[in-house]
Amino acid sequence: MTRNQERILWVCASVLFLTAWIFSPLEKAKAISSDGETYLQILHEVVSYIENDFVDPIEEKKIYTGAIHGALHSLGDPHSRFLDKDDFQELQNETKGSFGGIGVEVSFQEGAFVIISPLEGTPAWKAGLLPHDRITEINGKSTKNLSLADSISMMRGEVGSSLSMKIERKGLRDPFNVSLVRELIKIQYIRSAFLPETKTGYIKLAQFMGRENTEKEFTENIRKLVDSGAKNIVIDLRMNPGGLLDLAIQIADLFLPPNKEIVSVRGRGGVLIRTFKSEKSADKFLDVPVVVLVNGGSASASEILAGALQDNKRAKVVGTQSFGKGSVQSIFPLSHGTGVAITIQKYFTPSGKSIHGTGITPDLVVQPITATDEEKFAFDKLQKKNKLRPFLNEHTEFNEDTVRDFQKLLESEKVSIGDSVVRLYLFSELKSVAPFQKPNTELDLQLKEAIQLVSKEQ
């Protein structure tokens, strides 16, 4: 398998994330069994009765594509799916560095789009969308029967145009609607900061993308942090939906001595396909203690990196359970410009744990500051009354004056929101429109615990 075939790209509304880009010729299709021939005959008979006797006329194409979708649905795997002509064409065009949209990564699951993570600073992130939220409607249209191309087309649009979605969230009885304004999505993959009070180097990786520059830029940032006096490193993979497998392996390699397993790939029946190991290199960071931050929005390549460092006892993992996406899809071209994505392999951490469906369990589980249902209702009330955006436009810095003014706004509107939630909201919102700020360890409880944990290992 070549390097190009080892590339993984994640299927999403912003950046396509698929693994093992393999196009198999049609001649390799296996002959069906006698049972297969029997049920294929039955299928044709059923289609005949539908066409001739069903009470309402129906397009033949719809019958057969429905049968194809049904066959793939029977696998119980949301990532195996049929690609019609438009889907297959859209797949070719999904690896752009910037695009117009809302900035959300999604997965197909049980007839709905499930959010993996919103990208920081994008409309989806500002709207408070969360991992595992289900998008059931886009602009009033149910997503149940939408194709990949249709869904991407509906979520994209001209910069400044509006989009509405209906969201189902676990723990909430009723779905809710969100309105977003599309923006030009430009992703800054790496940001870092030196925290001198704890001698900690903090590095945030938004996605494993940008093949030529990201690994080099990541290495340079770590080197600068160490040269600035960092005695430990925190790698923040929260809300990182994944990206290229090569990058996850390269970054893991920076922190591991030679010949340590990073990830293995297993196929049908658990057969080992390949094991990726660390290599010998002079440009490594083997002595600096490391902690990795993950949450429910950390998926695929993020989980590979976190699992590799955790299982090799090179880093502790802090946060909450990761998403659990660790499978490989092959894209098989079909006739008439269509295709099919079939899950053919799964990823396993060095200790032999499958990432898929389970994710990475942190060494230390730390819940972040979150708003209660009453506080969320209060924010929603302020949003509907158009009180939030004007306030943020008038207050461009996070400081005590801004916090005091927001508390006055809450008093005037007769709503109550806790001080820590207010501070986290303001810090996050103002950070999204301003140049990168150093993380706030008093508001970021997961980072605070990570620093305390890694400091003990110095």
Phi, psi and chi 1 to 4 in degrees:
 res  aa     phi    psi   chi1   chi2   chi3   chi4
   1 MET       -  130.1 -175.0  177.2  -71.1      -
   2 THR   -82.6  172.0   65.4      -      -      -
   3 ARG   -59.0  -42.6  -83.1  -78.7 -174.6  179.4
   4 ASN   -62.1  -35.0  -72.4  -24.6      -      -
   5 GLN   -74.4  -17.1  -69.5  170.6  -37.2      -
   6 GLU   -87.3   -3.4  -65.7  163.7    1.3      -
   7 ARG   -69.3  134.6 -176.9 -178.5  -55.8  163.5
   8 ILE  -116.3  133.6   45.9  178.1      -      -
   9 LEU  -129.1  133.7  -57.6  169.6      -      -
  10 TRP   -93.5  129.0  174.9 -109.1      -      -
  11 VAL   -70.0  121.9  175.8      -      -      -
  12 CYS  -157.9  174.8   61.9      -      -      -
  13 ALA   -80.8   -4.2      -      -      -      -
  14 SER  -123.0  -53.1   58.2      -      -      -
  15 VAL  -129.7  123.4  178.8      -      -      -
  16 LEU   -68.9  129.9 -172.2   66.1      -      -
  17 PHE  -123.6   99.6 -172.3   83.3      -      -
  18 LEU  -123.8  157.3  -70.8  171.8      -      -
  19 THR  -117.1  151.4   48.6      -      -      -
  20 ALA    50.9   78.9      -      -      -      -
  21 TRP   -74.2   88.6 -173.0  -83.8      -      -
  22 ILE  -121.1  121.6  -55.1  171.6      -      -
  23 PHE  -107.8  113.6  -71.5   86.6      -      -
  24 SER  -100.2  132.7  -61.3      -      -      -
  25 PRO   -64.7  151.6   20.5  -30.4      -      -
  26 LEU   -63.3  -27.4  -62.6  175.7      -      -
  27 GLU   -62.1  -18.4  -68.6   77.6   17.1      -
  28 LYS   -83.3   -5.7  -71.6 -173.7  178.3  179.6
  29 ALA   -61.0  131.0      -      -      -      -
  30 LYS   -77.1  149.2  -66.1 -179.7  179.4  178.9
  31 ALA   -67.3  142.5      -      -      -      -
  32 ILE   -78.8  156.3   60.9  174.0      -      -
  33 SER   -76.8  176.1   65.3      -      -      -
  34 SER   -65.2  -36.3   58.1      -      -      -
  35 ASP   -63.7  -39.7  -79.5  -12.3      -      -
  36 GLY   -61.5  -43.2      -      -      -      -
  37 GLU   -62.0  -39.0  -69.4  178.1   -9.1      -
  38 THR   -60.7  -49.2  -62.5      -      -      -
  39 TYR   -74.5  -25.9  -77.0   98.9      -      -
  40 LEU   -66.4  -39.1 -173.0   58.5      -      -
  41 GLN   -64.2  -42.5  179.6 -177.5  -12.6      -
  42 ILE   -61.5  -40.9  -65.7  172.1      -      -
  43 LEU   -59.0  -46.1  173.6   61.4      -      -
  44 HIS   -62.4  -36.9  -77.4  -61.8      -      -
  45 GLU   -65.9  -42.2  -68.7  172.2   -0.7      -
  46 VAL   -62.0  -45.3  170.7      -      -      -
  47 VAL   -59.6  -39.6  171.1      -      -      -
  48 SER   -60.9  -45.4  177.3      -      -      -
  49 TYR   -64.7  -38.7  -79.0  116.9      -      -
  50 ILE   -61.9  -46.6  -67.9  173.3      -      -
  51 GLU   -65.2  -35.2  -70.8 -178.5  -37.3      -
  52 ASN   -96.3  -26.4  -66.4  -52.8      -      -
  53 ASP  -123.9  -16.0  -62.2  -65.0      -      -
  54 PHE   -60.6  140.9 -175.5   62.6      -      -
  55 VAL   -60.1  -31.2   65.3      -      -      -
  56 ASP  -115.1  137.4  -64.3  -43.2      -      -
  57 PRO   -61.0  142.7  -20.7   32.2      -      -
  58 ILE  -139.9  142.7 -172.9  168.1      -      -
  59 GLU   -67.1  132.8 -173.5 -178.6    1.4      -
  60 GLU   -59.2  -39.3 -169.5  174.1   34.1      -
  61 LYS   -57.1  -40.8  174.0 -175.2  174.4 -177.7
  62 LYS   -64.9  -36.0 -172.5  173.8 -177.8 -179.4
  63 ILE   -64.5  -48.5  -60.5  172.1      -      -
  64 TYR   -71.8  -38.8  -78.9  105.3      -      -
  65 THR   -66.3  -33.8   54.9      -      -      -
  66 GLY   -62.8  -38.7      -      -      -      -
  67 ALA   -66.1  -39.7      -      -      -      -
  68 ILE   -63.8  -46.6  -65.2  169.2      -      -
  69 HIS   -61.2  -38.2  -74.6  -61.6      -      -
  70 GLY   -64.1  -40.2      -      -      -      -
  71 ALA   -62.7  -43.1      -      -      -      -
  72 LEU   -70.9  -35.9  -68.2  166.0      -      -
  73 HIS   -63.5  -31.3 -179.1   72.2      -      -
  74 SER   -64.8  -16.7   71.0      -      -      -
  75 LEU   -71.9  -19.7  -57.6  176.3      -      -
  76 GLY    70.6   22.9      -      -      -      -
  77 ASP  -123.2  112.9  173.4   39.9      -      -
  78 PRO   -66.7  -14.7   25.2  -34.6      -      -
  79 HIS   -94.6  -11.0  -51.4  -64.3      -      -
  80 SER   -89.2  121.9  -65.5      -      -      -
  81 ARG  -157.4  158.3   67.5 -158.1 -179.1  -77.2
  82 PHE   -86.0  139.5  176.1   64.6      -      -
  83 LEU  -115.7  107.3  -54.6  167.8      -      -
  84 ASP   -72.1 -176.3   64.5   20.2      -      -
  85 LYS   -58.3  -42.8 -163.2  170.2 -176.5  177.7
  86 ASP   -68.9  -41.6  -70.6  -22.9      -      -
  87 ASP   -59.2  -46.2  -69.3  -19.5      -      -
  88 PHE   -65.0  -36.8 -160.4   59.6      -      -
  89 GLN   -69.6  -40.3 -179.0   61.0   43.1      -
  90 GLU   -62.8  -35.4 -177.8   66.2   34.1      -
  91 LEU   -59.1  -34.4 -175.4  145.7      -      -
  92 GLN   -69.8  -19.4  -37.5  -67.6  -35.5      -
  93 ASN  -111.6   19.2  -57.6  -38.3      -      -
  94 GLU   -99.2    6.4  -81.9  -65.4  -60.0      -
  95 THR  -109.1   46.1   54.4      -      -      -
  96 LYS   -86.7  151.2  -62.0  176.1 -178.3  178.1
  97 GLY   -80.5  -26.3      -      -      -      -
  98 SER  -142.8  152.9   62.4      -      -      -
  99 PHE  -162.8  161.9   44.0   89.9      -      -
 100 GLY   -91.1  129.7      -      -      -      -
 101 GLY   173.3 -154.3      -      -      -      -
 102 ILE  -112.5   -9.3   61.0  171.9      -      -
 103 GLY    76.6   52.2      -      -      -      -
 104 VAL  -133.0  138.2   64.0      -      -      -
 105 GLU   -96.8  132.8  -55.7  -83.8   -9.8      -
 106 VAL  -132.7  162.1  -61.6      -      -      -
 107 SER  -131.6  147.1  167.2      -      -      -
 108 PHE   -81.2  124.8  -71.3  103.7      -      -
 109 GLN  -147.8  120.0  -67.4 -175.6   20.1      -
 110 GLU    51.5   52.0  -61.1  176.8   -2.0      -
 111 GLY    75.2   12.6      -      -      -      -
 112 ALA  -144.0  161.3      -      -      -      -
 113 PHE   -89.3  123.8  -65.7  111.4      -      -
 114 VAL  -104.3  126.8  176.3      -      -      -
 115 ILE   -73.1  126.9  -66.9  176.3      -      -
 116 ILE   -82.3  -52.8  -58.1  169.7      -      -
 117 SER  -166.7  147.8   69.6      -      -      -
 118 PRO   -84.3  142.3   30.0  -31.8      -      -
 119 LEU   -79.8  134.9  -57.2  177.4      -      -
 120 GLU   -58.0  134.4 -174.7  174.7  -24.1      -
 121 GLY    85.6   -4.1      -      -      -      -
 122 THR   -90.8  169.3   63.7      -      -      -
 123 PRO   -55.6  -39.6  -29.1   36.4      -      -
 124 ALA   -63.2  -39.9      -      -      -      -
 125 TRP   -67.9  -43.3 -175.1   76.5      -      -
 126 LYS   -65.9  -29.6  -64.9  173.1 -173.9  176.2
 127 ALA   -78.8   -4.3      -      -      -      -
 128 GLY    81.9   19.6      -      -      -      -
 129 LEU   -67.8  146.6  -63.5 -178.8      -      -
 130 LEU  -127.1  157.7  -61.3  174.4      -      -
 131 PRO   -56.0  141.4  -25.9   35.1      -      -
 132 HIS    77.9   -1.6  -58.9  -72.4      -      -
 133 ASP   -62.0  142.7  -79.2   -8.7      -      -
 134 ARG  -106.8  125.2  -66.3  167.2   59.8   87.8
 135 ILE   -89.4  107.7  -55.3  172.0      -      -
 136 THR   -99.3  -20.3   58.2      -      -      -
 137 GLU  -142.8  144.1  -69.6 -176.4    9.5      -
 138 ILE  -126.3  118.9  -58.9  174.7      -      -
 139 ASN    51.5   41.7  -71.7  -23.5      -      -
 140 GLY    81.6   -2.5      -      -      -      -
 141 LYS  -103.9  129.7 -176.0  174.8 -179.0  179.1
 142 SER   -61.2  140.1  171.6      -      -      -
 143 THR   -86.2   -3.1   60.4      -      -      -
 144 LYS   -57.0  -41.0 -171.1  170.7 -175.8  179.1
 145 ASN  -112.0   15.9  -62.9  -47.3      -      -
 146 LEU   -75.6  141.5  -76.8 -178.3      -      -
 147 SER   -83.7  169.6   68.9      -      -      -
 148 LEU   -58.9  -46.7  174.3   63.4      -      -
 149 ALA   -63.2  -42.1      -      -      -      -
 150 ASP   -63.8  -44.0  -73.1  -19.5      -      -
 151 SER   -65.5  -42.5   64.2      -      -      -
 152 ILE   -64.5  -41.7  -70.0  175.7      -      -
 153 SER   -61.2  -39.1  177.0      -      -      -
 154 MET   -73.5  -32.9  -68.5 -178.2   71.9      -
 155 MET   -82.2  -21.3  -77.1 -167.8  -84.7      -
 156 ARG   -92.9  166.4  -72.2 -178.4  177.0  174.2
 157 GLY   168.2 -174.3      -      -      -      -
 158 GLU   -66.5  141.8  -67.3 -174.6    8.7      -
 159 VAL   -58.2  129.6  172.6      -      -      -
 160 GLY    98.1  -12.5      -      -      -      -
 161 SER   -81.6  159.4   60.3      -      -      -
 162 SER   -98.4  158.0  -61.1      -      -      -
 163 LEU  -148.9  137.7  168.6   72.1      -      -
 164 SER  -120.5  145.8   65.7      -      -      -
 165 MET  -139.7  147.0  -62.3 -167.5  -58.6      -
 166 LYS  -101.6  132.1 -179.5  174.5  -77.2 -173.0
 167 ILE  -121.0  134.8  -56.1  -66.0      -      -
 168 GLU  -107.1  132.0  -70.0 -178.8   -6.1      -
 169 ARG  -127.2  133.1  178.9  172.0  -66.7  169.9
 170 LYS   -59.5  131.6 -173.9  176.8 -179.6 -179.8
 171 GLY    98.5  -17.0      -      -      -      -
 172 LEU  -104.7  130.9  -63.7 -177.1      -      -
 173 ARG   -68.6  -42.1 -176.5  179.6   62.2 -177.7
 174 ASP  -109.3  143.1  -60.8  -40.3      -      -
 175 PRO   -67.8  161.0   24.2  -31.8      -      -
 176 PHE  -135.8  158.4   59.4   93.4      -      -
 177 ASN  -102.7  144.1  -66.6  -52.7      -      -
 178 VAL  -126.7  142.7  -66.8      -      -      -
 179 SER  -113.9  133.1  -63.7      -      -      -
 180 LEU  -131.7  156.2  -52.1  100.3      -      -
 181 VAL  -113.9  124.5  177.1      -      -      -
 182 ARG   -65.6  143.2  -63.7  179.1  178.8   92.4
 183 GLU  -130.1  165.0  -63.9  178.1    1.0      -
 184 LEU   -76.7  114.7 -179.0   63.4      -      -
 185 ILE   -87.7  113.3  -52.5  -60.5      -      -
 186 LYS  -121.9  121.9  -68.1 -176.0  177.1 -179.8
 187 ILE   -99.0  123.7  -57.2  169.6      -      -
 188 GLN   -92.5  106.8 -176.8  179.1   -9.9      -
 189 TYR   -68.8  -35.8  -63.3  124.2      -      -
 190 ILE  -129.2  134.1  -64.9  174.7      -      -
 191 ARG  -139.8  144.5  -64.2 -179.6  -61.2 -175.9
 192 SER  -143.5  160.2   65.0      -      -      -
 193 ALA  -155.0  143.9      -      -      -      -
 194 PHE   -96.3  126.2  176.1   54.7      -      -
 195 LEU  -105.2   92.2  -51.5  178.3      -      -
 196 PRO   -63.9  -30.3   22.0  -32.0      -      -
 197 GLU   -63.7  -26.8   59.5  -82.6    4.9      -
 198 THR  -117.5    4.6   56.6      -      -      -
 199 LYS    53.1   42.2  -63.9 -176.7  178.8  179.6
 200 THR  -108.7  135.2  -61.7      -      -      -
 201 GLY   -96.9  121.1      -      -      -      -
 202 TYR  -107.7  128.7  169.4   86.7      -      -
 203 ILE  -134.6  126.1 -174.7  161.3      -      -
 204 LYS  -106.2  124.1  168.1   76.3  173.1  176.3
 205 LEU  -111.5  114.1 -175.9   58.3      -      -
 206 ALA   -78.4  -39.1      -      -      -      -
 207 GLN  -155.1  155.8  -82.9 -171.8  -63.6      -
 208 PHE   -91.6   69.7  -70.2   79.9      -      -
 209 MET  -132.8  172.2  -59.1  -63.2  -74.4      -
 210 GLY    79.9   67.3      -      -      -      -
 211 ARG   -53.5  -44.6  179.4  177.4  -63.8  -83.2
 212 GLU   -74.3  -33.6  -69.2   80.4   11.2      -
 213 ASN  -111.1  -25.4  -60.2  -39.7      -      -
 214 THR   -65.0  -45.7  -56.2      -      -      -
 215 GLU   -63.7  -41.3 -171.6  -89.1  -23.2      -
 216 LYS   -64.5  -44.0  179.4 -178.6  177.9 -178.2
 217 GLU   -66.7  -39.0 -173.8  178.8  -14.9      -
 218 PHE   -61.4  -46.5 -173.2   93.3      -      -
 219 THR   -61.3  -43.7  -56.5      -      -      -
 220 GLU   -63.2  -38.8  -70.7  175.2  -10.2      -
 221 ASN   -67.2  -42.2  -86.6  -96.5      -      -
 222 ILE   -62.5  -42.4  -65.6  -68.4      -      -
 223 ARG   -61.1  -43.2  178.6   63.4   62.2 -163.4
 224 LYS   -64.5  -39.0  -72.3  178.5 -178.4  177.5
 225 LEU   -64.2  -44.3  -69.1  171.4      -      -
 226 VAL   -64.4  -43.1  171.7      -      -      -
 227 ASP   -65.5  -25.9  -69.4  -16.0      -      -
 228 SER   -79.6   -9.5  -63.7      -      -      -
 229 GLY   116.5    8.3      -      -      -      -
 230 ALA   -66.2  126.4      -      -      -      -
 231 LYS   -98.7  -10.7  -59.7  -60.6 -178.0 -177.3
 232 ASN  -151.4  162.5   48.3   70.6      -      -
 233 ILE  -128.7  134.3  -62.5  -67.6      -      -
 234 VAL  -112.0  119.9  174.1      -      -      -
 235 ILE   -99.7  116.3  -57.2  173.6      -      -
 236 ASP   -95.9  108.6 -168.8  -11.0      -      -
 237 LEU  -109.8   14.5  -58.8  179.0      -      -
 238 ARG   -64.8  139.4  -68.5  173.4  -63.8 -179.7
 239 MET    59.3   23.9  -65.7  -60.8 -177.7      -
 240 ASN   -98.6  109.2 -178.7  -35.4      -      -
 241 PRO   -79.6   -1.5   30.6  -35.5      -      -
 242 GLY   116.3 -150.8      -      -      -      -
 243 GLY   151.6 -130.3      -      -      -      -
 244 LEU   -86.0  130.6  -59.0  173.9      -      -
 245 LEU   -58.5  -42.5  171.9   62.1      -      -
 246 ASP   -53.5  -41.6  -72.5   -6.3      -      -
 247 LEU   -68.5  -39.7  -76.4  177.6      -      -
 248 ALA   -60.6  -41.2      -      -      -      -
 249 ILE   -67.8  -43.6  -67.3  170.5      -      -
 250 GLN   -63.1  -41.5  -69.8  166.9    2.4      -
 251 ILE   -72.4  -39.7  -68.9  174.9      -      -
 252 ALA   -59.9  -38.6      -      -      -      -
 253 ASP   -60.3  -29.1 -175.0   78.8      -      -
 254 LEU   -62.7  -25.7  -66.7  173.0      -      -
 255 PHE  -111.8    3.9  -59.5   97.5      -      -
 256 LEU  -118.9  140.9  -66.2  172.7      -      -
 257 PRO   -67.2  166.0   21.9  -31.2      -      -
 258 PRO   -59.1  149.8  -21.7   32.2      -      -
 259 ASN    67.6   27.3 -153.5   36.9      -      -
 260 LYS   -97.8  134.6  -67.8  -68.1 -176.3  178.6
 261 GLU   -66.8  136.3 -177.1  173.8  -33.5      -
 262 ILE  -104.4  -49.8  -65.4  173.3      -      -
 263 VAL  -160.8  149.7   65.4      -      -      -
 264 SER  -121.9  153.7   62.6      -      -      -
 265 VAL  -117.1  125.7 -176.2      -      -      -
 266 ARG  -121.9  142.6  -65.3 -176.5  177.8  -89.0
 267 GLY  -106.0 -148.9      -      -      -      -
 268 ARG   -59.6  132.4 -166.8  167.4 -167.6  167.0
 269 GLY    72.9   13.8      -      -      -      -
 270 GLY    77.5   14.1      -      -      -      -
 271 VAL   -67.4  128.3  175.2      -      -      -
 272 LEU   -68.3  123.5  179.8   64.1      -      -
 273 ILE   -94.3  -48.9  -55.8  -61.1      -      -
 274 ARG  -162.4  148.0 -179.7  169.2  180.0 -178.7
 275 THR  -118.2  130.2  -61.4      -      -      -
 276 PHE   -99.7  129.6  -65.1   87.8      -      -
 277 LYS  -125.4  159.2  -65.6 -173.4  175.5 -177.7
 278 SER   -70.7  154.0   55.2      -      -      -
 279 GLU  -113.0  170.8  -60.6  176.8   -7.0      -
 280 LYS   -83.8  126.3 -173.9  175.8 -178.2  179.7
 281 SER  -156.8  149.1  170.5      -      -      -
 282 ALA   -81.3  -24.3      -      -      -      -
 283 ASP   -92.9   73.5 -162.1   11.2      -      -
 284 LYS  -130.2  164.5  -72.6  178.0  179.3  -79.7
 285 PHE  -125.3   77.8  -56.1   92.7      -      -
 286 LEU   -91.1  -18.3  -58.8  179.9      -      -
 287 ASP  -101.8  -14.8  -61.2  -35.6      -      -
 288 VAL   -85.1  127.3   56.8      -      -      -
 289 PRO   -62.5  144.6  -23.2   34.4      -      -
 290 VAL  -132.5  140.1  178.2      -      -      -
 291 VAL  -126.6  140.6  165.7      -      -      -
 292 VAL  -113.1  131.3  178.9      -      -      -
 293 LEU   -98.1  129.5  -72.6  170.8      -      -
 294 VAL  -135.5  161.0  -60.3      -      -      -
 295 ASN  -151.7 -168.5   64.1    4.0      -      -
 296 GLY   -64.3  -13.2      -      -      -      -
 297 GLY   -95.4    2.8      -      -      -      -
 298 SER   -89.1  119.8  -51.4      -      -      -
 299 ALA  -139.0  157.5      -      -      -      -
 300 SER    54.4 -109.0 -156.2      -      -      -
 301 ALA   -58.0  -33.4      -      -      -      -
 302 SER   -61.7  -41.7  -68.6      -      -      -
 303 GLU   -71.4  -32.7  -64.9  170.5  -59.0      -
 304 ILE   -63.7  -46.9  -70.9  171.6      -      -
 305 LEU   -64.4  -48.4  174.6   57.6      -      -
 306 ALA   -61.6  -43.4      -      -      -      -
 307 GLY   -65.4  -38.5      -      -      -      -
 308 ALA   -64.8  -45.5      -      -      -      -
 309 LEU   -72.3  -34.7  -61.8 -174.7      -      -
 310 GLN   -68.8  -49.0 -177.8 -175.1   52.6      -
 311 ASP   -68.4  -29.5  -78.0    3.7      -      -
 312 ASN   -85.6    8.2  -78.0  -65.2      -      -
 313 LYS    55.5   31.9  -57.7 -172.8 -176.6  -53.1
 314 ARG   -93.8  -20.7 -177.6   61.0 -173.3   86.5
 315 ALA  -152.2  150.4      -      -      -      -
 316 LYS   -90.1  149.6  -62.8  -70.3 -173.0 -179.2
 317 VAL  -111.7  130.4  176.9      -      -      -
 318 VAL  -126.3  144.7  173.8      -      -      -
 319 GLY   133.8 -135.2      -      -      -      -
 320 THR  -127.6  168.7   55.0      -      -      -
 321 GLN   -53.4  135.4 -166.3   77.8   12.5      -
 322 SER   -78.9  176.8   64.6      -      -      -
 323 PHE   -67.1  -46.3 -172.4   85.6      -      -
 324 GLY    94.9   53.6      -      -      -      -
 325 LYS  -120.9  103.5 -159.6  -73.1  179.8 -176.1
 326 GLY  -141.8   53.9      -      -      -      -
 327 SER  -126.6  159.7   61.0      -      -      -
 328 VAL  -113.2  127.0 -176.9      -      -      -
 329 GLN  -107.6  136.3  -76.1   73.5   47.8      -
 330 SER  -101.6  142.6  -78.4      -      -      -
 331 ILE  -103.0  114.1  -52.4  -57.4      -      -
 332 PHE  -103.8  117.7  -62.3   91.8      -      -
 333 PRO   -70.6  138.8   24.5  -31.4      -      -
 334 LEU  -113.3 -179.4  -55.4  174.9      -      -
 335 SER   -71.9  161.3   55.8      -      -      -
 336 HIS    61.6   32.4  -53.1  -68.1      -      -
 337 GLY    74.9   15.1      -      -      -      -
 338 THR  -102.3  179.9   62.9      -      -      -
 339 GLY  -160.9  175.1      -      -      -      -
 340 VAL  -142.5  136.1   63.5      -      -      -
 341 ALA  -100.0  124.6      -      -      -      -
 342 ILE  -124.6  128.7  -59.5  -70.1      -      -
 343 THR   -70.9  120.8  -63.8      -      -      -
 344 ILE  -116.9  -17.6   60.9  166.3      -      -
 345 GLN  -147.7  164.0  -63.5  165.2   -5.0      -
 346 LYS  -133.1  154.5  -68.0 -177.5  178.8  179.6
 347 TYR   -97.0  142.8  -72.3  108.0      -      -
 348 PHE  -129.2  141.9  -70.2   77.3      -      -
 349 THR   -74.0  168.2   68.0      -      -      -
 350 PRO   -54.9  -29.6  -29.2   36.5      -      -
 351 SER   -83.4    0.9   64.8      -      -      -
 352 GLY    92.6   10.9      -      -      -      -
 353 LYS   -85.4  133.5  -66.1 -178.6  -68.0 -172.8
 354 SER   -75.7  131.7  172.8      -      -      -
 355 ILE   -75.9  -35.0  -66.8  171.3      -      -
 356 HIS   -66.4  125.5 -161.3   63.6      -      -
 357 GLY    82.2  -11.8      -      -      -      -
 358 THR  -120.0  -42.6   55.7      -      -      -
 359 GLY    82.3 -169.8      -      -      -      -
 360 ILE  -103.4  127.7  -58.8  -62.5      -      -
 361 THR   -90.8  122.5  -59.7      -      -      -
 362 PRO   -63.2  150.8  -20.9   32.9      -      -
 363 ASP   -67.5  -33.6  -62.1  -70.8      -      -
 364 LEU  -131.6  113.2  177.7   62.5      -      -
 365 VAL   -85.0  124.0  175.2      -      -      -
 366 VAL  -133.1  123.1 -179.4      -      -      -
 367 GLN   -85.1  140.9  -61.5  -64.9  -24.1      -
 368 PRO   -80.8  168.2   31.4  -35.8      -      -
 369 ILE   -65.1  126.8  -65.7  172.4      -      -
 370 THR  -134.8  150.9   53.9      -      -      -
 371 ALA   -78.0  144.4      -      -      -      -
 372 THR   -73.9  170.3   63.9      -      -      -
 373 ASP   -59.9  -38.6  -71.2  -16.8      -      -
 374 GLU   -65.0  -39.4  -68.7   78.1   11.0      -
 375 GLU   -69.5  -37.5  -70.3  170.0  -29.4      -
 376 LYS   -62.7  -39.4  -68.2  174.5 -176.3  176.7
 377 PHE   -63.4  -39.3  178.9   78.9      -      -
 378 ALA   -64.1  -43.3      -      -      -      -
 379 PHE   -62.1  -41.3  -84.1  117.6      -      -
 380 ASP   -62.4  -39.9 -173.0   57.0      -      -
 381 LYS   -62.3  -44.4 -178.9  179.3  178.1 -179.4
 382 LEU   -65.2  -37.4  -66.2  171.6      -      -
 383 GLN   -63.8  -46.9  178.4   69.4   35.8      -
 384 LYS   -65.2  -29.7  -71.4  178.7  178.5  177.8
 385 LYS   -87.5    5.9  -65.3 -179.5   72.0  172.1
 386 ASN    57.5   45.6 -165.2   31.0      -      -
 387 LYS  -100.6  -23.7  -63.9  -66.2 -177.1  178.5
 388 LEU   -77.1  -52.5  -64.4  178.8      -      -
 389 ARG   -62.8  -44.9 -173.7   48.6   51.6 -168.6
 390 PRO   -59.2  -38.0  -26.9   36.2      -      -
 391 PHE   -62.9  -44.8  178.7   89.2      -      -
 392 LEU   -68.7  -30.3  -65.1  172.5      -      -
 393 ASN   -68.0  -30.9  -71.2  -21.8      -      -
 394 GLU   -86.4  -21.1  -66.5  175.1    4.2      -
 395 HIS  -120.3  104.9  -60.6   75.9      -      -
 396 THR  -100.8   -4.2   57.9      -      -      -
 397 GLU  -126.0  144.9  -65.7 -177.2   13.7      -
 398 PHE   -87.9  110.9  175.6   76.8      -      -
 399 ASN  -154.6  179.9   51.9   39.7      -      -
 400 GLU   -65.1  -33.5  -70.7  -56.9  -44.6      -
 401 ASP   -63.0  -41.3  -71.0  -21.2      -      -
 402 THR   -64.1  -42.6  -60.9      -      -      -
 403 VAL   -62.3  -44.3  173.4      -      -      -
 404 ARG   -62.4  -42.6  -96.0 -165.9  -51.7  -88.7
 405 ASP   -65.7  -34.9  -71.9  -13.0      -      -
 406 PHE   -70.0  -37.9 -166.1   82.0      -      -
 407 GLN   -63.0  -36.5  -67.2  -72.1    7.6      -
 408 LYS   -64.7  -38.7  -69.3  178.0 -177.8  177.8
 409 LEU   -62.0  -42.3  172.0   63.9      -      -
 410 LEU   -63.0  -40.8  -63.7  179.9      -      -
 411 GLU   -64.1  -41.1  -68.8  173.7    8.8      -
 412 SER   -67.7  -29.5   66.4      -      -      -
 413 GLU   -93.4   -1.4  -65.1  -63.1  -36.8      -
 414 LYS    58.5   46.1  -62.4 -179.2  179.4  179.2
 415 VAL  -126.4  156.8  -64.8      -      -      -
 416 SER  -124.0  128.4  177.6      -      -      -
 417 ILE  -138.1  134.0  -59.9  175.8      -      -
 418 GLY   -60.0  151.7      -      -      -      -
 419 ASP   -60.4  -44.7 -178.3   68.9      -      -
 420 SER   -65.6  -36.1   60.9      -      -      -
 421 VAL   -68.8  -40.8  173.6      -      -      -
 422 VAL   -60.5  -47.8  165.0      -      -      -
 423 ARG   -63.2  -43.0  -70.1  174.6  179.7  -85.5
 424 LEU   -64.2  -41.5 -179.4   60.2      -      -
 425 TYR   -61.1  -49.0  168.2   76.5      -      -
 426 LEU   -65.6  -43.0  -68.1  173.3      -      -
 427 PHE   -61.0  -45.0 -179.8   78.6      -      -
 428 SER   -66.6  -44.2  -60.3      -      -      -
 429 GLU   -67.0  -44.3  -76.6  -64.8  -46.4      -
 430 LEU   -72.1  -28.9  -65.5  173.9      -      -
 431 LYS   -66.2  -32.5 -177.7  175.8   67.6  172.6
 432 SER   -70.6  -21.4   71.0      -      -      -
 433 VAL  -109.8   -3.8  -62.9      -      -      -
 434 ALA  -112.8  165.9      -      -      -      -
 435 PRO   -56.5  160.6  -22.8   32.7      -      -
 436 PHE   -56.1  126.5  177.0   59.2      -      -
 437 GLN  -103.3  155.0  -60.4  179.3   28.1      -
 438 LYS   -63.7  145.0  -70.0 -177.0  178.2 -179.0
 439 PRO   -63.4  150.4   21.3  -31.7      -      -
 440 ASN   -98.9  106.3 -172.2  -45.2      -      -
 441 THR   -72.6  -17.6   54.2      -      -      -
 442 GLU   -77.6  -29.1  -67.3  -53.8  -48.6      -
 443 LEU   -94.2  -28.2  -61.6  175.6      -      -
 444 ASP   -95.2   89.3 -168.5  -21.7      -      -
 445 LEU   -65.6  -33.9  -59.1 -176.5      -      -
 446 GLN   -66.4  -43.4  -65.8  172.6  -30.1      -
 447 LEU   -65.4  -39.6  176.0   58.6      -      -
 448 LYS   -59.6  -46.1 -176.6  176.9 -177.6  178.5
 449 GLU   -67.8  -36.3  -69.8  -68.2  -24.5      -
 450 ALA   -62.9  -42.3      -      -      -      -
 451 ILE   -65.2  -42.6  -67.8  173.9      -      -
 452 GLN   -63.0  -38.5  -70.0  178.2   -1.8      -
 453 LEU   -67.9  -47.1 -178.2   62.9      -      -
 454 VAL   -72.0  -27.2   76.7      -      -      -
 455 SER   -66.0  -29.1  -63.6      -      -      -
 456 LYS   -70.0  -18.6  -65.0  176.7 -177.3  178.1
 457 GLU   -93.2   -0.5  -59.7 -176.8   14.1      -
 458 GLN   -66.1      -  -69.2 -177.3   22.5      -
